[in-house]
Amino acid sequence: MEKLKSKYLLYLLWVAGFVVISFLIGRLEESIEDQMKMSFFIALRWVIAGLNVIWGGYIGLIFIKSLKIKINWSFLGCVVLPLFMILVWQMIRYSIYLRLDLQVLALACGATLVYSLFSRPS
């Protein structure tokens, strides 16, 4: 019974952390985008993508059963690496001439990275 209560407490703490991180990342993104509009320094978009990868990593934490590192090499190579390559390629294209919304891609990169680092290979 005590173990069940601690499990629910961890889920509630995760939700509270998600709300806080969502708020903070939203504010940081707004601030960075305002700076980008004033200075035309497009490389700041890389910072936004990095924040979204971190946010995705936090989202991926809820699917982890233990924090022992057990790298799932097949998942890392077949899912995470291609996602990061697509993210970097899209960011380079963005930096040159194209405006893309990369938030979902960056979130997926972070979540799958955490999953691949802490999941058991099947």
VENRA-V38494 format. One record per residue. N is the residue number from 1. RES is the residue in three letters. PSI is psi in radians with two decimals (NA if undefined). Layout:
n=N res=RES psi=PSI
n=N res=RES psi=PSI
//
This chain:
n=1 res=MET psi=-0.71
n=2 res=GLU psi=-0.65
n=3 res=LYS psi=-0.66
n=4 res=LEU psi=-0.71
n=5 res=LYS psi=-0.72
n=6 res=SER psi=-0.57
n=7 res=LYS psi=-0.79
n=8 res=TYR psi=-0.65
n=9 res=LEU psi=-0.72
n=10 res=LEU psi=-0.70
n=11 res=TYR psi=-0.73
n=12 res=LEU psi=-0.70
n=13 res=LEU psi=-0.65
n=14 res=TRP psi=-0.76
n=15 res=VAL psi=-0.76
n=16 res=ALA psi=-0.75
n=17 res=GLY psi=-0.67
n=18 res=PHE psi=-0.75
n=19 res=VAL psi=-0.77
n=20 res=VAL psi=-0.83
n=21 res=ILE psi=-0.70
n=22 res=SER psi=-0.76
n=23 res=PHE psi=-0.84
n=24 res=LEU psi=-0.76
n=25 res=ILE psi=-0.65
n=26 res=GLY psi=-0.77
n=27 res=ARG psi=-0.76
n=28 res=LEU psi=-0.72
n=29 res=GLU psi=-0.76
n=30 res=GLU psi=-0.77
n=31 res=SER psi=-0.76
n=32 res=ILE psi=-0.72
n=33 res=GLU psi=-0.63
n=34 res=ASP psi=-0.72
n=35 res=GLN psi=-0.68
n=36 res=MET psi=-0.67
n=37 res=LYS psi=-0.61
n=38 res=MET psi=-0.66
n=39 res=SER psi=-0.18
n=40 res=PHE psi=0.50
n=41 res=PHE psi=1.59
n=42 res=ILE psi=-0.39
n=43 res=ALA psi=-0.29
n=44 res=LEU psi=-0.31
n=45 res=ARG psi=-0.49
n=46 res=TRP psi=-0.61
n=47 res=VAL psi=-0.74
n=48 res=ILE psi=-0.75
n=49 res=ALA psi=-0.70
n=50 res=GLY psi=-0.71
n=51 res=LEU psi=-0.69
n=52 res=ASN psi=-0.56
n=53 res=VAL psi=-0.73
n=54 res=ILE psi=-0.75
n=55 res=TRP psi=-0.74
n=56 res=GLY psi=-0.65
n=57 res=GLY psi=-0.68
n=58 res=TYR psi=-0.70
n=59 res=ILE psi=-0.69
n=60 res=GLY psi=-0.37
n=61 res=LEU psi=-0.52
n=62 res=ILE psi=-0.35
n=63 res=PHE psi=-0.01
n=64 res=ILE psi=2.30
n=65 res=LYS psi=-0.63
n=66 res=SER psi=2.70
n=67 res=LEU psi=0.33
n=68 res=LYS psi=2.32
n=69 res=ILE psi=2.04
n=70 res=LYS psi=1.66
n=71 res=ILE psi=2.22
n=72 res=ASN psi=1.60
n=73 res=TRP psi=-0.66
n=74 res=SER psi=-0.73
n=75 res=PHE psi=-0.70
n=76 res=LEU psi=-0.77
n=77 res=GLY psi=-0.60
n=78 res=CYS psi=-0.37
n=79 res=VAL psi=-0.96
n=80 res=VAL psi=-0.87
n=81 res=LEU psi=-0.82
n=82 res=PRO psi=-0.65
n=83 res=LEU psi=-0.76
n=84 res=PHE psi=-0.63
n=85 res=MET psi=-0.73
n=86 res=ILE psi=-0.72
n=87 res=LEU psi=-0.83
n=88 res=VAL psi=-0.74
n=89 res=TRP psi=-0.76
n=90 res=GLN psi=-0.65
n=91 res=MET psi=-0.67
n=92 res=ILE psi=-0.74
n=93 res=ARG psi=-0.71
n=94 res=TYR psi=-0.77
n=95 res=SER psi=-0.49
n=96 res=ILE psi=-1.00
n=97 res=TYR psi=-0.19
n=98 res=LEU psi=2.35
n=99 res=ARG psi=2.04
n=100 res=LEU psi=2.64
n=101 res=ASP psi=1.96
n=102 res=LEU psi=0.15
n=103 res=GLN psi=-0.81
n=104 res=VAL psi=-0.72
n=105 res=LEU psi=-0.75
n=106 res=ALA psi=-0.69
n=107 res=LEU psi=-0.74
n=108 res=ALA psi=-0.68
n=109 res=CYS psi=-0.84
n=110 res=GLY psi=-0.78
n=111 res=ALA psi=-0.76
n=112 res=THR psi=-0.54
n=113 res=LEU psi=-0.83
n=114 res=VAL psi=-0.74
n=115 res=TYR psi=-0.75
n=116 res=SER psi=-0.50
n=117 res=LEU psi=-0.52
n=118 res=PHE psi=0.18
n=119 res=SER psi=2.70
n=120 res=ARG psi=2.34
n=121 res=PRO psi=2.41
n=122 res=SER psi=NA
//
